[in-house]
Amino acid sequence: MHELSIIYSILETAEQEVQRHGEDSMVETIELEIGELAGVEISSLEFLWPAAVAGTILEKAVCNIIRPPGKASCGSCGHVFGIKQYFDPCPQCGSHWNEIINGEELRIKSLTITCAQPAVAVATDTN
């Protein structure tokens, strides 16, 4: 089940980003982009997520997953079309020589990090 290792990799990256922003920082939201052709079982990832991030900086973060659809360009006729599997034929000419142009994404698209900063007193001159 490689979904668990994917979660741990996401967690490691998020921890590195939070460290750059200071000790009191935390992740509010994380947006993942996982293409339909990325080979990730989303239901498994969603099932494992709560247990894998428990006690970490992602424990309270809202996780949003974006699923870009698969898209290919036919190597024979150049037609661009949607695909569900790698070897779907071109609907225009039937060729299987296709170049995947979308749907293999597996990345953190964004992190919303909040930084707890102490209140700063500002002196104003009223004269």
C-alpha positions as CSV (number, residue, x, y, z in Angstrom):
1,M,0.0,0.0,0.0
2,H,2.1,2.9,-1.3
3,E,-0.5,5.5,-0.2
4,L,0.9,5.4,3.3
5,S,4.4,6.3,2.0
6,I,2.9,9.1,-0.1
7,I,1.3,10.5,3.0
8,Y,4.6,10.3,4.9
9,S,6.3,12.1,2.1
10,I,3.7,14.8,2.1
11,L,4.1,15.1,5.9
12,E,7.9,15.5,5.6
13,T,7.5,18.3,3.0
14,A,4.9,20.1,5.1
15,E,7.2,19.9,8.2
16,Q,10.0,21.4,6.2
17,E,7.8,24.3,5.1
18,V,6.5,24.9,8.6
19,Q,10.1,24.9,10.0
20,R,10.9,27.7,7.6
21,H,8.1,29.8,9.1
22,G,8.9,29.3,12.8
23,E,8.2,27.0,15.7
24,D,4.7,28.3,16.4
25,S,3.5,27.8,12.8
26,M,0.8,25.3,11.8
27,V,-0.8,24.1,8.7
28,E,-4.5,25.2,8.3
29,T,-5.1,23.6,4.9
30,I,-3.2,21.5,2.4
31,E,-4.3,21.1,-1.2
32,L,-3.1,18.0,-3.1
33,E,-3.2,17.5,-6.8
34,I,-3.4,13.8,-7.6
35,G,-4.2,13.0,-11.2
36,E,-6.5,10.2,-12.3
37,L,-3.6,8.4,-13.9
38,A,-1.2,8.8,-10.9
39,G,-1.8,5.3,-9.7
40,V,-3.0,6.5,-6.3
41,E,-6.0,4.9,-4.7
42,I,-7.8,7.9,-3.3
43,S,-10.1,6.0,-1.0
44,S,-7.1,4.3,0.6
45,L,-5.3,7.6,1.0
46,E,-8.4,9.2,2.6
47,F,-8.8,6.2,4.9
48,L,-5.2,6.2,6.0
49,W,-4.8,10.0,6.3
50,P,-6.3,10.5,9.8
51,A,-4.2,7.8,11.5
52,A,-1.0,8.7,9.6
53,V,-1.1,12.4,10.4
54,A,-2.3,12.0,14.0
55,G,-0.1,14.0,16.4
56,T,1.6,15.8,13.5
57,I,1.4,19.3,12.1
58,L,-1.2,18.0,9.6
59,E,-3.5,16.6,12.3
60,K,-5.9,19.6,12.2
61,A,-5.3,20.6,8.6
62,V,-8.1,20.5,6.1
63,C,-7.0,18.3,3.2
64,N,-8.4,19.0,-0.2
65,I,-7.7,16.7,-3.1
66,I,-7.9,17.9,-6.7
67,R,-8.2,15.2,-9.3
68,P,-7.0,16.4,-12.8
69,P,-8.5,14.1,-15.5
70,G,-6.3,12.1,-17.8
71,K,-5.6,13.7,-21.2
72,A,-3.5,12.5,-24.1
73,S,-2.4,13.7,-27.5
74,C,-2.4,11.1,-30.3
75,G,1.0,10.4,-31.7
76,S,-0.5,9.5,-35.1
77,C,-3.2,12.2,-35.8
78,G,-2.5,14.8,-33.1
79,H,-6.0,14.6,-31.6
80,V,-6.2,15.6,-27.9
81,F,-8.6,13.6,-25.9
82,G,-9.6,12.4,-22.4
83,I,-8.4,9.0,-21.2
84,K,-9.2,6.9,-18.2
85,Q,-6.4,4.4,-18.7
86,Y,-2.9,4.6,-20.2
87,F,-3.6,2.5,-23.2
88,D,-7.0,3.9,-24.2
89,P,-7.0,4.3,-28.0
90,C,-7.4,7.6,-29.8
91,P,-11.2,8.0,-30.4
92,Q,-10.4,9.7,-33.8
93,C,-8.0,7.2,-35.4
94,G,-7.8,4.3,-33.0
95,S,-4.0,4.6,-32.5
96,H,-2.5,3.6,-29.2
97,W,0.6,5.8,-29.7
98,N,-0.4,8.5,-27.3
99,E,1.5,11.0,-25.2
100,I,0.0,11.7,-21.8
101,I,-0.3,15.4,-21.2
102,N,-2.4,15.6,-18.0
103,G,-3.5,13.3,-15.2
104,E,-0.2,12.0,-13.8
105,E,0.2,14.8,-11.2
106,L,1.1,13.9,-7.7
107,R,2.1,17.1,-5.8
108,I,1.3,19.5,-3.0
109,K,-0.4,22.3,-4.8
110,S,-0.6,24.6,-1.8
111,L,-0.2,24.9,2.0
112,T,-1.9,27.5,4.1
113,I,0.4,28.1,7.1
114,T,-0.5,30.3,10.0
115,C,2.2,31.8,12.1
116,A,1.5,32.7,15.7
117,Q,3.3,36.0,16.3
118,P,3.4,37.7,19.7
119,A,1.5,41.0,20.0
120,V,3.7,43.9,19.3
121,A,3.2,47.2,21.2
122,V,3.4,50.2,19.0
123,A,4.2,53.6,20.5
124,T,2.5,56.5,18.9
125,D,3.4,60.2,19.5
126,T,0.2,62.1,20.1
127,N,1.9,65.5,20.3
